[in-house]
Amino acid sequence: MHGVALLPLGERFAAVRMASDVIHAAVGTDHLDDVAVILGELLGGSIIYDRRVAGGTYYALIQGHAGLVWAYEDVATCLAHGTYLGVPRLDRQQPPGTYWVIPPRYEGDLCAPRSIIALVEAGQSRLAEQAVA
């Protein structure tokens, strides 16, 4: 894993794991540059993309204590204490491998949990609609 460090979650930040098909349905595209722009506008914080996981996975970084009170496991999994996340170097902002979709701009540049939930719920709803159609 060149350029990726395993960092413990739960203290400085936690991460919400989001499937790429759900995110792409929510934003209406799978074009990575467009996804990055839209996620930056909607979530406003740091986001990592890992292509090594089947189908790809986005990780939105949130406040570390949020993992203690996360009540949305049915929507998206919050990774916190006891979990490590592969975090790329700040200059890794393009594929291949794990990279920053939205790199941190300052210390504590984290996403708002409510925005993440709204985004994931929208993506799940669109996927459900497509399955019925």
Secondary structure by P-SEA (a helix, b strand, c coil): cccbbbbbccccbbbbbbbaaaaaaaacccaaaaaaaaaaaaccbbbbbbcccccbbbbbbccccccccccccccbbbbccccccccccccccccccbbbccccccccccccaaaaaaaaaaaaaaaaaaaac
